Amino acid sequence: MKVRAEGLLWSRVDDEVVLLDQRNDTYLGVNASGAALWQLLVDGCDRHQLVMRLMDLYGIDEERAGADVD
């Protein structure tokens, strides 16, 4: 998985990520747990890496982390 680079502007603001999708002029906000995954998605990763990141950060089990990623 990888966030598309074209037409997407984003910035970290405190513990969140804010985005502007220039294709349709939509602003989006990503909460703290999503922001924790954001750089992995920018760099390119797989689902397992996202799950492991949430498990490491929040001390949750794999089932819960997988459901949150999905």
Phi and psi in radians as a Rosetta constraint file:
Dihedral C 1 N 2 CA 2 C 2 CIRCULARHARMONIC -2.730 0.35
Dihedral N 2 CA 2 C 2 N 3 CIRCULARHARMONIC 2.394 0.35
Dihedral C 2 N 3 CA 3 C 3 CIRCULARHARMONIC -1.200 0.35
Dihedral N 3 CA 3 C 3 N 4 CIRCULARHARMONIC 2.349 0.35
Dihedral C 3 N 4 CA 4 C 4 CIRCULARHARMONIC -1.212 0.35
Dihedral N 4 CA 4 C 4 N 5 CIRCULARHARMONIC 2.493 0.35
Dihedral C 4 N 5 CA 5 C 5 CIRCULARHARMONIC -1.564 0.35
Dihedral N 5 CA 5 C 5 N 6 CIRCULARHARMONIC -0.523 0.35
Dihedral C 5 N 6 CA 6 C 6 CIRCULARHARMONIC -1.309 0.35
Dihedral N 6 CA 6 C 6 N 7 CIRCULARHARMONIC 2.251 0.35
Dihedral C 6 N 7 CA 7 C 7 CIRCULARHARMONIC 1.245 0.35
Dihedral N 7 CA 7 C 7 N 8 CIRCULARHARMONIC 0.326 0.35
Dihedral C 7 N 8 CA 8 C 8 CIRCULARHARMONIC -2.250 0.35
Dihedral N 8 CA 8 C 8 N 9 CIRCULARHARMONIC 2.041 0.35
Dihedral C 8 N 9 CA 9 C 9 CIRCULARHARMONIC -1.880 0.35
Dihedral N 9 CA 9 C 9 N 10 CIRCULARHARMONIC 2.411 0.35
Dihedral C 9 N 10 CA 10 C 10 CIRCULARHARMONIC -2.571 0.35
Dihedral N 10 CA 10 C 10 N 11 CIRCULARHARMONIC 2.755 0.35
Dihedral C 10 N 11 CA 11 C 11 CIRCULARHARMONIC -2.684 0.35
Dihedral N 11 CA 11 C 11 N 12 CIRCULARHARMONIC 2.588 0.35
Dihedral C 11 N 12 CA 12 C 12 CIRCULARHARMONIC -1.436 0.35
Dihedral N 12 CA 12 C 12 N 13 CIRCULARHARMONIC 2.359 0.35
Dihedral C 12 N 13 CA 13 C 13 CIRCULARHARMONIC -2.304 0.35
Dihedral N 13 CA 13 C 13 N 14 CIRCULARHARMONIC 1.913 0.35
Dihedral C 13 N 14 CA 14 C 14 CIRCULARHARMONIC 0.972 0.35
Dihedral N 14 CA 14 C 14 N 15 CIRCULARHARMONIC -2.101 0.35
Dihedral C 14 N 15 CA 15 C 15 CIRCULARHARMONIC -1.827 0.35
Dihedral N 15 CA 15 C 15 N 16 CIRCULARHARMONIC 0.370 0.35
Dihedral C 15 N 16 CA 16 C 16 CIRCULARHARMONIC -2.165 0.35
Dihedral N 16 CA 16 C 16 N 17 CIRCULARHARMONIC 2.969 0.35
Dihedral C 16 N 17 CA 17 C 17 CIRCULARHARMONIC -2.121 0.35
Dihedral N 17 CA 17 C 17 N 18 CIRCULARHARMONIC 2.320 0.35
Dihedral C 17 N 18 CA 18 C 18 CIRCULARHARMONIC -1.974 0.35
Dihedral N 18 CA 18 C 18 N 19 CIRCULARHARMONIC 2.483 0.35
Dihedral C 18 N 19 CA 19 C 19 CIRCULARHARMONIC -2.306 0.35
Dihedral N 19 CA 19 C 19 N 20 CIRCULARHARMONIC 2.630 0.35
Dihedral C 19 N 20 CA 20 C 20 CIRCULARHARMONIC -2.154 0.35
Dihedral N 20 CA 20 C 20 N 21 CIRCULARHARMONIC 2.044 0.35
Dihedral C 20 N 21 CA 21 C 21 CIRCULARHARMONIC -1.550 0.35
Dihedral N 21 CA 21 C 21 N 22 CIRCULARHARMONIC 1.835 0.35
Dihedral C 21 N 22 CA 22 C 22 CIRCULARHARMONIC -1.254 0.35
Dihedral N 22 CA 22 C 22 N 23 CIRCULARHARMONIC -0.261 0.35
Dihedral C 22 N 23 CA 23 C 23 CIRCULARHARMONIC -1.190 0.35
Dihedral N 23 CA 23 C 23 N 24 CIRCULARHARMONIC -0.577 0.35
Dihedral C 23 N 24 CA 24 C 24 CIRCULARHARMONIC -2.349 0.35
Dihedral N 24 CA 24 C 24 N 25 CIRCULARHARMONIC 0.305 0.35
Dihedral C 24 N 25 CA 25 C 25 CIRCULARHARMONIC 0.911 0.35
Dihedral N 25 CA 25 C 25 N 26 CIRCULARHARMONIC 0.802 0.35
Dihedral C 25 N 26 CA 26 C 26 CIRCULARHARMONIC -1.887 0.35
Dihedral N 26 CA 26 C 26 N 27 CIRCULARHARMONIC 2.273 0.35
Dihedral C 26 N 27 CA 27 C 27 CIRCULARHARMONIC -1.629 0.35
Dihedral N 27 CA 27 C 27 N 28 CIRCULARHARMONIC 2.427 0.35
Dihedral C 27 N 28 CA 28 C 28 CIRCULARHARMONIC -2.288 0.35
Dihedral N 28 CA 28 C 28 N 29 CIRCULARHARMONIC 2.637 0.35
Dihedral C 28 N 29 CA 29 C 29 CIRCULARHARMONIC -2.164 0.35
Dihedral N 29 CA 29 C 29 N 30 CIRCULARHARMONIC 2.404 0.35
Dihedral C 29 N 30 CA 30 C 30 CIRCULARHARMONIC -1.990 0.35
Dihedral N 30 CA 30 C 30 N 31 CIRCULARHARMONIC 2.204 0.35
Dihedral C 30 N 31 CA 31 C 31 CIRCULARHARMONIC -1.228 0.35
Dihedral N 31 CA 31 C 31 N 32 CIRCULARHARMONIC -3.125 0.35
Dihedral C 31 N 32 CA 32 C 32 CIRCULARHARMONIC -1.051 0.35
Dihedral N 32 CA 32 C 32 N 33 CIRCULARHARMONIC -0.751 0.35
Dihedral C 32 N 33 CA 33 C 33 CIRCULARHARMONIC -1.205 0.35
Dihedral N 33 CA 33 C 33 N 34 CIRCULARHARMONIC -0.651 0.35
Dihedral C 33 N 34 CA 34 C 34 CIRCULARHARMONIC -1.163 0.35
Dihedral N 34 CA 34 C 34 N 35 CIRCULARHARMONIC -0.663 0.35
Dihedral C 34 N 35 CA 35 C 35 CIRCULARHARMONIC -1.118 0.35
Dihedral N 35 CA 35 C 35 N 36 CIRCULARHARMONIC -0.560 0.35
Dihedral C 35 N 36 CA 36 C 36 CIRCULARHARMONIC -1.141 0.35
Dihedral N 36 CA 36 C 36 N 37 CIRCULARHARMONIC -0.442 0.35
Dihedral C 36 N 37 CA 37 C 37 CIRCULARHARMONIC -1.646 0.35
Dihedral N 37 CA 37 C 37 N 38 CIRCULARHARMONIC -0.266 0.35
Dihedral C 37 N 38 CA 38 C 38 CIRCULARHARMONIC -0.973 0.35
Dihedral N 38 CA 38 C 38 N 39 CIRCULARHARMONIC -0.853 0.35
Dihedral C 38 N 39 CA 39 C 39 CIRCULARHARMONIC -1.112 0.35
Dihedral N 39 CA 39 C 39 N 40 CIRCULARHARMONIC -0.618 0.35
Dihedral C 39 N 40 CA 40 C 40 CIRCULARHARMONIC -1.047 0.35
Dihedral N 40 CA 40 C 40 N 41 CIRCULARHARMONIC -0.731 0.35
Dihedral C 40 N 41 CA 41 C 41 CIRCULARHARMONIC -1.210 0.35
Dihedral N 41 CA 41 C 41 N 42 CIRCULARHARMONIC -0.596 0.35
Dihedral C 41 N 42 CA 42 C 42 CIRCULARHARMONIC -1.167 0.35
Dihedral N 42 CA 42 C 42 N 43 CIRCULARHARMONIC -0.745 0.35
Dihedral C 42 N 43 CA 43 C 43 CIRCULARHARMONIC -1.321 0.35
Dihedral N 43 CA 43 C 43 N 44 CIRCULARHARMONIC -0.464 0.35
Dihedral C 43 N 44 CA 44 C 44 CIRCULARHARMONIC 1.796 0.35
Dihedral N 44 CA 44 C 44 N 45 CIRCULARHARMONIC 2.215 0.35
Dihedral C 44 N 45 CA 45 C 45 CIRCULARHARMONIC -2.742 0.35
Dihedral N 45 CA 45 C 45 N 46 CIRCULARHARMONIC 3.117 0.35
Dihedral C 45 N 46 CA 46 C 46 CIRCULARHARMONIC -2.017 0.35
Dihedral N 46 CA 46 C 46 N 47 CIRCULARHARMONIC 3.017 0.35
Dihedral C 46 N 47 CA 47 C 47 CIRCULARHARMONIC -1.016 0.35
Dihedral N 47 CA 47 C 47 N 48 CIRCULARHARMONIC -0.710 0.35
Dihedral C 47 N 48 CA 48 C 48 CIRCULARHARMONIC -1.027 0.35
Dihedral N 48 CA 48 C 48 N 49 CIRCULARHARMONIC -0.726 0.35
Dihedral C 48 N 49 CA 49 C 49 CIRCULARHARMONIC -1.103 0.35
Dihedral N 49 CA 49 C 49 N 50 CIRCULARHARMONIC -0.680 0.35
Dihedral C 49 N 50 CA 50 C 50 CIRCULARHARMONIC -1.140 0.35
Dihedral N 50 CA 50 C 50 N 51 CIRCULARHARMONIC -0.772 0.35
Dihedral C 50 N 51 CA 51 C 51 CIRCULARHARMONIC -1.064 0.35
Dihedral N 51 CA 51 C 51 N 52 CIRCULARHARMONIC -0.812 0.35
Dihedral C 51 N 52 CA 52 C 52 CIRCULARHARMONIC -1.082 0.35
Dihedral N 52 CA 52 C 52 N 53 CIRCULARHARMONIC -0.669 0.35
Dihedral C 52 N 53 CA 53 C 53 CIRCULARHARMONIC -1.080 0.35
Dihedral N 53 CA 53 C 53 N 54 CIRCULARHARMONIC -0.797 0.35
Dihedral C 53 N 54 CA 54 C 54 CIRCULARHARMONIC -1.146 0.35
Dihedral N 54 CA 54 C 54 N 55 CIRCULARHARMONIC -0.677 0.35
Dihedral C 54 N 55 CA 55 C 55 CIRCULARHARMONIC -1.069 0.35
Dihedral N 55 CA 55 C 55 N 56 CIRCULARHARMONIC -0.784 0.35
Dihedral C 55 N 56 CA 56 C 56 CIRCULARHARMONIC -1.141 0.35
Dihedral N 56 CA 56 C 56 N 57 CIRCULARHARMONIC -0.762 0.35
Dihedral C 56 N 57 CA 57 C 57 CIRCULARHARMONIC -1.253 0.35
Dihedral N 57 CA 57 C 57 N 58 CIRCULARHARMONIC -0.722 0.35
Dihedral C 57 N 58 CA 58 C 58 CIRCULARHARMONIC -1.954 0.35
Dihedral N 58 CA 58 C 58 N 59 CIRCULARHARMONIC -0.018 0.35
Dihedral C 58 N 59 CA 59 C 59 CIRCULARHARMONIC 1.101 0.35
Dihedral N 59 CA 59 C 59 N 60 CIRCULARHARMONIC 0.562 0.35
Dihedral C 59 N 60 CA 60 C 60 CIRCULARHARMONIC -1.731 0.35
Dihedral N 60 CA 60 C 60 N 61 CIRCULARHARMONIC 2.844 0.35
Dihedral C 60 N 61 CA 61 C 61 CIRCULARHARMONIC -1.380 0.35
Dihedral N 61 CA 61 C 61 N 62 CIRCULARHARMONIC 2.934 0.35
Dihedral C 61 N 62 CA 62 C 62 CIRCULARHARMONIC -1.113 0.35
Dihedral N 62 CA 62 C 62 N 63 CIRCULARHARMONIC -0.649 0.35
Dihedral C 62 N 63 CA 63 C 63 CIRCULARHARMONIC -1.083 0.35
Dihedral N 63 CA 63 C 63 N 64 CIRCULARHARMONIC -0.822 0.35
Dihedral C 63 N 64 CA 64 C 64 CIRCULARHARMONIC -1.129 0.35
Dihedral N 64 CA 64 C 64 N 65 CIRCULARHARMONIC -0.798 0.35
Dihedral C 64 N 65 CA 65 C 65 CIRCULARHARMONIC -1.081 0.35
Dihedral N 65 CA 65 C 65 N 66 CIRCULARHARMONIC -0.723 0.35
Dihedral C 65 N 66 CA 66 C 66 CIRCULARHARMONIC -1.104 0.35
Dihedral N 66 CA 66 C 66 N 67 CIRCULARHARMONIC -0.719 0.35
Dihedral C 66 N 67 CA 67 C 67 CIRCULARHARMONIC -1.133 0.35
Dihedral N 67 CA 67 C 67 N 68 CIRCULARHARMONIC -0.688 0.35
Dihedral C 67 N 68 CA 68 C 68 CIRCULARHARMONIC -1.169 0.35
Dihedral N 68 CA 68 C 68 N 69 CIRCULARHARMONIC -0.685 0.35
Dihedral C 68 N 69 CA 69 C 69 CIRCULARHARMONIC -1.141 0.35
Dihedral N 69 CA 69 C 69 N 70 CIRCULARHARMONIC -0.767 0.35
